[in-house]
Structure formats: C-alpha cells, structure tokens
C-alpha cells in the first residue's frame, strides 16, 4: 500500500526509509546510473521534452510547445522552462526529434537560440523545423542530421535506433536507446495502424526484438489511455471522403490540421478521382503542402492544384478547398469564411464543409461557434466524431497493452498526457503484469534514476511554463497575468491628483477615469462620491503630514476600493496617479 501511494500520488512523498537510504547510497554514484528528467509533456497536452543523462552525456528528446489556456490572457505560446538545459549546455550531445508536430518541435527555435547542439530527425520533421526557423527569422547556423527509420546513431554514451511508427503525421519514429545501464524505449506519439495510407507500417519486429533482448524502461504515449479498444485506421477517413465527394453537388471545404499530410493526401486523391480541382487556404496549410510536395510526401496529380483566386472561375461542383481552422482559431481561414471576413472565399448555400478534426480540450466553444456560423451561411457541415471524418493519431487501450507486451519493460513511465491519462496508462501496465513498484507516474521536473535493477525518484529540477507574448519570451509572469485577469473581469479605475511640491496641498483634482468598470456619463453620482472619498483621504494625509507618495497612494487605493466594493460588489484595479508641480 505504501508503494502504491508513492507511485500514484500527485504530491511528492518520501520513499520507504530503507529503500531511500539505498537509493542515496551506492546506486546514486556518478556514472553508475541513468537519469531521466521530463521537462514537459507530463500532466498536460503538449510541451513535450525529455532529458536523458548518463555520466556527463545528455540527449534531449523533442522540444515542443503548448497553446495557451483560457486564463493566459494575451499569451501566444507556452514553451518549457529549459533552465536545466542551459546550465548543462556543454554536456548536451544532441536533440532527437520523434516527429514534426508543434507539441514536439514548436519550441525548438527558442531552445536553439540558447543551446548549440546537433538536431536529429527524419526528412519531413527537419523540413518542418527548417520552415519554423525561417519563420522566426532564426539567424544562427543549426547542425541538422537527417535519419531514416532503421538508422542508428551514437551520441556520447547513447546508441539511438530510429523505429518506424504510425501517427497522424508522416515520418514519425520511436526511439530504442541503448545505454550502459540498459535499453530505453521511447514510443513518441503512435498508434498501431494496420493499413496506413502510405503503407509504411509500424515496425513491430523491432519492438519485439528489443523486448526479447531486455528493456529497462519504457516511456509510452498516454494521450488515448482512457479510450477503450483500438484506434481506427486513417484509411477510414478516406472512405468517408469518398462517400461525401460522391454525394456533394457543389463545393467541398475540408478543414484539418495542416500537419496531417496523410489526410491531405487522401483529400487530394479523392478530389482527383471525382474530377475536382484543389485550392489551399491558410498560411500554415500552404506552407506544409509546399514542404511535403517538395520533399516527396504528397503525390498531386497534374493540373489538380489551383490557386485560390482561380476557384471563382470554376463550376462549384469541381472545387475542393483545403483550409486551416479545424480548431475554430479566431484568425484562421475557415473562421474568417464563417464570419464572412475572408477576402477570397465566401460560404454559399450548398457548400459542404468537413471539419476533419476533434476539438482539442478547451477549443470546443470556438469550434461550435464556427459550426454555427457556417450553418447560418447555408452550408452543410459534417463534424461529428462518429461520422468518420476524423480518427485519432494516438493508440487506444488495447494498442497500449500490446506495446507493453511487445516491449516487456522492467520499469514503466507513462508520458504525453494529462495526469488522469498517466494514471490510466499506469493501471493498464499493472493489468499486463508490470509490478506496481516498477511504475512511475511523475511530474515535470522530477528526476528519476535507474540502475539495471533499481529505479527511484531522487529529486527535482526547475521545470514549468515560459510564456511567449509577441516578441517577449518569459517577460510575462503570474503577476502580469493576474493583473490582466482583474482588468478583464472588473476593469480599471484611475484617480489623478495634482499636489504642490512645496507644501503638499492639492492643486487640482481628484479626477477619475474609468475603463471597463462603469460608463462615466451613466454613473456620475458614483464617481462624485468616489472623488469625495479621495478628498477625505488627502485631507487626512495633509493633517498627519504624510508626504510619502507610496503611502498616499496606498490610502487612496484602500479607501476607494472599499467604497466601490460596498456600492457595486466589484473590485476594479485602482490606479492612483499623483502629479507633483
């Protein structure tokens, strides 16, 4: 029971005394242990980054970002805190990327500005990374090394094998990492697709071979750990496209993740089959289509792809538009179409709109608003998860069990998922026979150390969120977010007072400016009463000969705040401004 509480508690707790003494003793000596440190991706969806260390050699797996949550007002992106990597930058032998999704490569432009180390990835992954670096005006030279599934490289003490897996983006790989302590398997994001669109099946044999040789630690994708059964093949979407294209009488608009090249390929193939031309809308969709086409990951029949401006000259029954906006993003192409705000495409009655993606948690309202607006324009919208227009790229429970049985690890760490996903994945591992004492459900920043026979959580390093707001990286913190939340809820109340520098008497004011709190013309009585409270405070300060600005501002803020709350039950941000003349 004690060990179960250790493994599954969200709080950090101490290990049994005798075990902890052993953990701190012989098997914690430098060079005798393998260290695994997740800096992101645990207890959250996105921001995936994992550190492996043996002796002084460090490798970093992925470097992803996360999109801001609702309460992160004004924030553009969230990237991992890489303080630990910066402190140990001289020991980093390389970055190893599993695939090209934003939650795995999105923060690399920020990381590579701080750390110079070679980057290893498959051709498409590096192509997408190169586009991100150019987009961010990255001016440093980055050493990239292209690898293929089946390749093996040596980075310090780590021998890394790249293993083909199926996912919702081409060229995805898992990693088999041989160390002096034992073999580590990192699945990356994966599912067991028996009929992949590109016919490149997951390398079951390599996973089974590693399992037979002996795997010390398995780190496995937990995103769909709550979903029973098996994840459907990507080809199901192609069959749905075929049926939808057959029935549609006018234009077809397909919104999907730009990175889902297999889905884009199926849309283009089906369009060509039915004699339709394909136009692409949305900056990220255009970029990915161009990159994938250039690198040979998209096969586009001659004369199928047309410019978006040309579709107005084509019969509606011969047009397909591929677009961004499957998540209802405010500035995306589909959202602007739905709002009648797109310069080139106007939704018309009879259009068929396919939203080929499930809403990411937190995006449901935006997606539903976009669907409502499309329906108001007279379009037919196909979006239900049961309609077959979208399948997940992550393994469901039976596939996760199969991966565990193929690899047969001694120790197991569920990764890539919110905390409930990690817990569920840990339960699945227990069901297939992994002892609870060998399962670690951990948090970002916790340090795990392993020998061939033992494993333990031994400490913690700095880990967390770094917020990107415009060109600012990390300059917006909790205090700024708190102020933004207060401003968004109750507005701001600014009090101006002009004071004589010599004798401290009030020369002018108080004057009040209100924004987002009350409308001045409709609340003159309230504002006059507030001014009177300020006059009383200033008079009291004058009698007590209080001349410190900070003290005067504090008294004004306290008195006005108390008065406004009594009268309105609201707490606006109160900003006293004293002008000295």
C-alpha positions in Angstrom: 0.0 0.0 0.0 2.8 2.4 0.9 4.4 1.9 -2.6 1.1 2.5 -4.4 0.8 5.8 -2.6 4.3 6.7 -3.7 3.7 5.7 -7.4 0.3 7.3 -7.9 0.3 10.3 -5.6 0.4 13.7 -7.4 2.4 15.1 -4.4 6.0 14.2 -3.9 6.3 11.9 -1.0 9.3 10.1 0.7 10.2 6.6 -0.1 10.3 3.8 2.4 13.3 4.6 4.7 15.4 1.5 3.9 14.8 1.9 0.1 15.6 5.6 0.2 18.9 5.0 2.0 19.9 2.5 -0.6 18.8 4.9 -3.4 21.0 7.7 -1.9 23.9 5.3 -1.5 25.7 3.0 -3.9 23.5 3.3 -6.9 23.4 7.2 -7.0 27.1 7.4 -7.7 28.1 9.5 -10.7 28.5 7.3 -13.8 26.7 4.4 -12.3 23.1 5.5 -13.1 20.9 6.6 -15.9 18.9 9.8 -15.2 15.6 10.6 -16.9 14.1 14.1 -16.4 10.8 15.1 -18.1 10.9 18.9 -18.6 7.4 19.0 -20.2 4.6 16.8 -21.5 3.5 15.2 -18.2 0.2 16.3 -16.7 -0.5 18.3 -19.8 -1.2 18.0 -23.5 1.8 19.5 -25.4 5.2 21.0 -24.5 6.8 17.5 -24.8 10.5 17.5 -23.9 12.5 14.7 -22.2 16.1 14.6 -20.9 18.3 11.5 -20.7 21.6 11.7 -18.9 24.4 9.2 -18.3 27.6 10.4 -16.6 28.1 13.7 -18.3 26.4 12.9 -21.6 22.9 14.4 -22.2 20.5 13.9 -25.0 17.2 15.7 -25.3 14.1 14.1 -26.9 11.8 16.6 -28.7 11.2 20.3 -27.8 7.5 21.1 -28.1 5.2 24.0 -27.3 1.7 24.2 -25.8 -1.1 26.6 -26.8 -2.2 28.9 -24.0 -5.1 28.1 -21.7 -8.1 30.4 -21.4 -6.8 32.2 -18.3 -3.5 33.0 -20.1 -4.9 36.3 -21.4 -2.9 37.7 -24.4 -0.3 34.9 -24.4 0.6 33.5 -27.8 2.5 30.3 -26.9 3.8 28.3 -23.9 7.2 26.8 -24.1 9.1 24.7 -21.5 11.5 26.2 -18.9 14.9 25.0 -20.1 17.0 26.3 -17.2 18.3 22.9 -16.6 19.5 22.5 -20.2 21.1 25.9 -20.2 23.0 25.1 -17.0 24.2 21.8 -18.6 24.5 23.0 -22.2 28.2 21.9 -22.6 27.1 18.3 -22.0 24.3 18.1 -24.5 25.3 15.8 -27.3 22.2 16.4 -29.4 18.4 16.9 -29.8 16.5 13.9 -31.2 13.0 14.6 -32.7 10.3 11.9 -32.9 8.0 13.8 -35.4 7.1 17.2 -36.7 4.0 18.2 -34.7 4.1 21.6 -32.9 3.9 19.9 -29.5 7.2 18.2 -30.3 9.2 20.7 -32.3 7.4 24.0 -31.7 9.8 25.4 -29.1 13.0 24.4 -30.9 13.6 27.9 -32.4 13.6 29.3 -28.8 15.7 26.4 -27.4 18.3 26.6 -30.2 18.8 30.3 -29.6 20.2 29.3 -26.2 21.9 25.9 -26.9 24.0 24.9 -29.8 23.8 21.2 -30.5 23.1 19.0 -33.5 19.4 18.1 -34.2 18.5 14.6 -35.5 15.2 13.9 -37.2 13.6 12.4 -40.3 13.4 14.3 -43.5 9.8 15.7 -43.1 10.5 16.5 -39.4 13.6 18.5 -40.3 11.8 20.1 -43.3 9.0 21.4 -41.0 11.6 22.5 -38.4 13.6 24.4 -41.1 10.4 26.3 -42.0 9.8 27.2 -38.4 13.3 28.5 -38.0 12.9 30.7 -41.1 9.6 31.9 -40.0 11.1 33.0 -36.7 14.0 34.8 -38.5 16.5 32.4 -36.9 19.9 33.7 -37.9 22.2 31.1 -36.3 23.6 28.0 -38.1 21.9 24.8 -36.9 23.5 21.4 -37.5 20.8 19.1 -38.6 21.3 15.4 -39.3 18.7 13.6 -41.4 17.9 10.0 -40.3 15.6 7.3 -41.6 13.6 4.6 -39.7 16.1 1.7 -39.2 19.1 4.0 -38.8 21.3 4.0 -35.7 23.5 6.9 -34.3 25.8 7.2 -31.4 25.6 10.3 -29.2 28.1 10.0 -26.3 27.0 7.0 -24.2 23.7 6.7 -26.1 23.2 4.5 -29.1 19.9 5.5 -30.6 17.8 3.4 -33.0 15.0 5.0 -35.0 11.9 2.8 -35.2 9.1 3.5 -37.6 5.6 4.1 -36.1 2.2 5.2 -37.4 0.8 8.6 -36.3 -1.2 11.4 -37.8 1.9 12.8 -39.5 4.3 11.1 -41.8 7.9 10.1 -40.9 7.1 9.5 -37.2 9.6 7.4 -35.2 10.0 5.8 -31.8 13.4 5.5 -30.2 15.3 2.5 -29.0 18.1 3.9 -26.8 20.9 1.6 -25.6 22.9 2.8 -22.6 25.5 1.3 -20.3 22.7 0.8 -17.8 20.1 -0.8 -20.1 17.8 -0.1 -23.1 15.3 2.7 -23.0 12.3 2.7 -25.4 10.5 6.0 -26.1 7.5 5.4 -28.3 6.9 9.1 -29.3 3.3 9.6 -30.4 2.0 6.4 -32.1 -0.9 4.1 -32.9 -1.0 0.6 -34.4 -2.4 1.3 -37.8 -2.6 -1.9 -39.8 -3.5 -0.2 -43.1 -1.6 3.1 -43.1 -2.2 5.5 -46.0 1.5 5.4 -47.0 1.8 1.6 -46.5 4.6 2.3 -44.1 3.6 0.0 -41.2 4.9 0.3 -37.6 8.0 -1.9 -37.1 6.5 -4.5 -34.7 9.6 -6.7 -35.2 12.0 -4.2 -33.8 9.9 -3.6 -30.7 9.6 -7.3 -30.2 13.3 -7.8 -30.7 14.1 -5.1 -28.2 11.7 -6.7 -25.8 13.3 -10.1 -26.2 16.8 -8.6 -25.6 15.5 -6.8 -22.5 14.2 -3.3 -22.0 15.0 -1.4 -18.8 12.5 1.5 -19.1 9.5 2.1 -21.5 8.2 5.6 -21.9 4.9 5.4 -23.8 2.3 7.8 -25.2 -0.7 8.1 -22.9 -2.9 10.5 -24.8 -5.7 8.0 -25.5 -5.2 5.9 -22.4 -8.9 6.5 -21.4 -10.2 5.3 -24.8 -11.1 1.6 -24.9 -10.5 -0.7 -27.8 -8.5 0.2 -30.9 -8.0 3.5 -32.8 -9.4 3.3 -36.3 -7.1 3.4 -39.3 -6.6 6.6 -41.2 -8.0 4.9 -44.3 -11.5 5.1 -42.7 -11.3 8.9 -43.3 -10.5 8.2 -46.9 -13.6 6.0 -47.3 -15.7 8.8 -45.7 -14.2 11.4 -48.1 -15.1 9.1 -51.0 -18.8 8.9 -49.9 -19.0 12.6 -49.2 -17.5 13.6 -52.5 -19.9 11.2 -54.3 -22.9 12.9 -52.8 -21.8 16.5 -52.8 -23.3 18.6 -55.6 -21.3 21.8 -55.1 -18.1 23.0 -53.4 -16.4 20.9 -50.7 -14.3 22.7 -48.0 -12.2 20.5 -45.8 -10.7 21.8 -42.5 -7.9 19.7 -41.0 -4.7 20.0 -39.1 -2.1 21.3 -41.6 0.4 18.7 -40.5 -1.8 15.7 -41.2 -0.3 15.0 -44.6 -1.9 11.6 -44.9 -5.3 13.3 -44.7 -4.4 16.0 -47.1 -3.2 13.2 -49.5 -6.5 11.4 -49.2 -8.4 14.6 -49.9 -6.4 15.3 -53.0 -6.6 11.7 -54.2 -10.4 11.7 -53.8 -10.7 15.1 -55.4 -8.8 13.9 -58.5 -10.9 10.8 -58.6 -14.1 12.9 -58.9 -12.6 15.4 -61.3 -12.3 18.3 -58.8 -9.6 20.9 -58.5 -8.0 21.6 -55.2 -7.2 25.0 -53.7 -5.4 25.6 -50.4 -6.2 28.3 -47.9 -4.5 29.3 -44.7 -0.8 30.1 -44.3 0.2 27.0 -42.3 -1.7 24.7 -44.7 0.0 26.3 -47.7 3.4 26.0 -46.1 3.0 22.4 -45.2 1.6 21.4 -48.6 4.6 23.1 -50.3 7.1 21.4 -48.0 5.5 18.0 -48.2 5.3 18.3 -52.0 8.9 19.4 -52.3 10.1 16.6 -50.1 8.0 13.9 -51.9 5.5 13.2 -49.2 2.5 14.4 -51.3 1.6 13.0 -54.7 -0.5 15.5 -56.5 -1.9 14.6 -60.0 -1.1 17.1 -62.7 -3.4 20.1 -63.0 -5.2 19.2 -59.8 -3.8 22.0 -57.6 -5.0 25.5 -58.5 -4.6 28.9 -56.9 -7.3 30.1 -54.5 -8.1 33.0 -56.8 -9.0 30.7 -59.7 -11.9 28.9 -58.0 -14.3 31.7 -58.8 -14.0 30.8 -62.5 -14.7 27.1 -62.0 -18.0 25.3 -61.6 -18.8 24.8 -57.9 -19.1 21.0 -58.4 -15.4 21.0 -59.5 -13.9 22.7 -56.4 -12.3 21.4 -53.2 -10.8 23.8 -50.7 -8.3 22.6 -48.1 -8.1 25.0 -45.2 -6.9 25.6 -41.7 -9.3 26.4 -38.9 -10.4 23.0 -37.6 -10.0 24.3 -34.1 -12.0 27.5 -34.6 -8.9 29.7 -34.2 -10.1 33.3 -34.5 -7.7 34.3 -37.3 -7.8 31.0 -39.3 -9.1 30.8 -42.8 -12.2 28.7 -42.0 -13.3 31.0 -39.1 -12.9 34.1 -41.4 -15.0 32.3 -44.0 -17.7 31.6 -41.4 -17.7 35.2 -40.4 -17.9 36.5 -44.0 -14.5 38.1 -43.5 -12.3 36.1 -45.9 -11.1 38.1 -48.9 -11.2 35.2 -51.4 -13.8 32.7 -50.2 -17.4 33.3 -49.3 -19.5 30.5 -47.9 -22.6 29.8 -50.1 -25.7 27.7 -49.7 -25.0 24.2 -50.9 -21.4 24.2 -49.8 -20.3 21.0 -47.9 -17.9 21.8 -45.0 -16.0 18.9 -43.5 -14.3 19.6 -40.1 -11.8 16.7 -40.1 -10.5 17.0 -36.6 -11.7 16.7 -33.0 -11.6 19.8 -30.8 -8.6 20.0 -28.6 -9.8 20.3 -25.0 -10.5 24.0 -24.4 -11.3 24.7 -28.0 -14.9 23.3 -28.0 -16.6 26.7 -27.8 -14.6 28.2 -30.7 -15.3 25.1 -32.9 -19.0 25.2 -32.1 -19.2 28.9 -32.8 -17.6 28.3 -36.2 -20.0 25.5 -37.0 -23.0 27.7 -36.0 -21.8 30.5 -38.3 -21.2 28.1 -41.2 -24.7 26.7 -40.8 -26.1 30.3 -40.8 -24.5 30.8 -44.2 -26.4 27.8 -45.5 -23.6 25.3 -45.6 -23.9 21.6 -44.7 -21.4 20.9 -42.0 -20.0 17.4 -41.3 -18.2 17.4 -37.9 -19.5 14.6 -35.6 -16.8 12.2 -34.4 -19.0 9.3 -35.4 -19.3 10.5 -39.0 -15.8 9.1 -39.9 -14.3 12.4 -41.0 -11.6 12.1 -38.3 -9.7 9.4 -36.5 -7.1 9.9 -33.8 -3.4 9.5 -34.3 -2.9 8.0 -30.8 -3.1 4.4 -29.5 -6.1 3.3 -27.5 -6.1 1.0 -24.6 -5.7 -2.4 -26.4 -2.8 -1.0 -28.5 -1.1 0.4 -25.4 -1.4 -3.0 -23.8 0.1 -4.6 -27.0 3.0 -2.2 -26.9 3.7 -3.1 -23.3 3.6 -6.8 -24.1 5.9 -6.4 -27.1 8.5 -4.4 -25.2 8.1 -6.1 -21.8 10.0 -3.4 -19.8 11.3 -3.8 -16.3 10.2 -0.2 -15.4 7.4 1.9 -17.0 6.9 5.6 -17.2 3.7 6.9 -18.9 4.3 10.1 -20.7 2.5 12.6 -23.0 -0.9 13.2 -21.4 -2.8 14.9 -18.6 -2.5 13.4 -15.2 -5.6 11.3 -15.5 -4.2 9.8 -18.7 -0.9 8.9 -17.0 -2.8 7.2 -14.1 -5.0 5.2 -16.5 -2.0 4.1 -18.5 -0.3 3.0 -15.3 -3.4 0.9 -14.5 -3.1 -0.7 -17.9 0.5 -1.5 -17.2 -0.5 -3.2 -14.0 -3.1 -5.2 -15.9 -0.5 -6.7 -18.2 1.7 -7.7 -15.3 4.2 -4.9 -14.6 4.6 -4.7 -10.8 3.3 -1.5 -9.2 6.7 -1.0 -7.6 8.2 -0.6 -11.1 5.7 2.0 -12.4 6.4 5.7 -12.1 3.8 8.4 -12.5 5.8 11.5 -12.3 5.6 15.3 -12.8 7.6 17.6 -14.9 10.9 18.4 -13.3 11.1 15.2 -11.2 14.4 13.3 -11.5 14.4 9.5 -11.9 17.5 7.4 -11.6 17.9 3.8 -12.7 20.4 1.0 -12.4 19.9 -2.3 -14.1 18.0 -3.5 -11.0 16.6 -0.4 -9.3 14.7 2.8 -10.0 13.8 5.8 -7.8 12.6 9.4 -7.9 15.6 11.2 -6.4 14.9 14.9 -6.7 13.6 17.7 -8.8 15.0 20.3 -11.2 13.5 23.6 -12.4 10.6 22.9 -14.9 7.5 24.8 -15.8 6.0 27.2 -18.3 7.7 30.1 -20.1 5.1 32.4 -21.7 5.6 33.9 -25.1 3.8 37.2 -25.7 4.6 38.8 -29.0 8.4 39.2 -29.1 8.7 38.8 -25.4 9.8 35.5 -24.1 9.4 34.9 -20.4 8.8 38.6 -19.5 5.1 37.9 -18.7 4.6 36.1 -15.4 2.0 35.3 -12.8 1.7 38.9 -11.6 1.1 40.3 -15.1 -1.5 37.5 -15.8 -3.2 38.3 -12.5 -3.5 42.0 -13.5 -4.8 41.1 -16.9 -7.5 38.8 -15.3 -8.5 41.6 -12.9 -8.7 44.1 -15.8 -10.8 41.7 -17.9 -13.2 41.0 -15.0 -13.7 44.4 -13.4 -11.9 47.0 -15.4 -9.7 49.8 -14.2 -10.3 52.9 -12.1 -7.7 55.7 -12.4 -7.5 58.5 -9.9 -5.5 61.6 -10.8 -4.4 64.2 -8.2 -2.0 67.1 -8.6 -0.1 68.2 -5.5 2.1 71.2 -4.7 5.6 70.0 -4.3 6.4 72.5 -1.6 3.5 72.4 0.9 1.8 69.1 -0.2 -1.6 70.8 -0.8 -3.9 69.6 -3.6 -3.7 71.9 -6.6 -6.1 70.0 -8.9 -8.3 67.0 -8.8 -9.1 64.4 -7.9 -10.1 63.5 -11.5 -11.3 60.0 -12.3 -11.0 57.9 -15.5 -12.9 54.6 -15.6 -12.4 51.9 -18.3 -14.3 48.6 -18.2 -15.9 49.4 -14.8 -18.7 51.8 -15.3 -19.7 54.2 -18.0 -18.9 57.7 -16.7 -22.0 59.5 -18.0 -24.3 57.0 -16.5 -22.5 56.8 -13.1 -21.8 60.5 -12.3 -23.2 60.2 -8.8 -21.0 57.2 -8.0 -17.9 58.9 -9.4 -18.6 62.1 -7.4 -18.9 60.1 -4.2 -15.6 58.3 -5.0 -13.9 61.7 -5.5 -15.2 62.8 -2.1 -13.6 59.7 -0.5 -10.3 60.6 -2.2 -10.6 64.2 -0.9 -11.1 62.9 2.6 -8.1 60.7 2.4 -5.9 63.5 1.1 -7.1 65.9 3.8 -6.3 63.3 6.4 -2.8 62.8 4.9 -2.3 66.5 5.0 -3.3 66.7 8.7 -0.9 63.9 9.5 1.8 65.4 7.3 2.1 62.3 5.3 4.3 63.1 2.3 5.4 59.7 1.1 3.8 59.1 -2.3 3.6 55.3 -1.8 1.7 55.8 1.5 -0.7 58.3 0.0 -1.4 56.0 -3.0 -2.0 53.1 -0.6 -4.5 55.0 1.5 -6.3 56.2 -1.7 -6.4 52.7 -3.1 -7.7 51.2 0.1 -10.4 53.8 0.6 -11.7 53.9 -3.0 -11.6 50.1 -3.2 -13.6 49.6 -0.1 -16.2 52.2 -1.2 -16.6 50.7 -4.7 -17.0 47.2 -3.4 -19.7 48.4 -0.9 -21.6 50.1 -3.7 -21.1 47.7 -6.7 -19.7 44.4 -5.3 -16.9 44.7 -7.9 -13.2 45.1 -7.4 -11.7 47.1 -10.3 -8.0 47.7 -10.5 -7.4 51.0 -8.8 -4.5 53.1 -10.0 -3.8 56.3 -8.1 -1.6 58.7 -10.0 0.0 61.7 -8.2 1.4 64.6 -10.2 3.8 66.9 -8.4 4.0 70.6 -9.5 
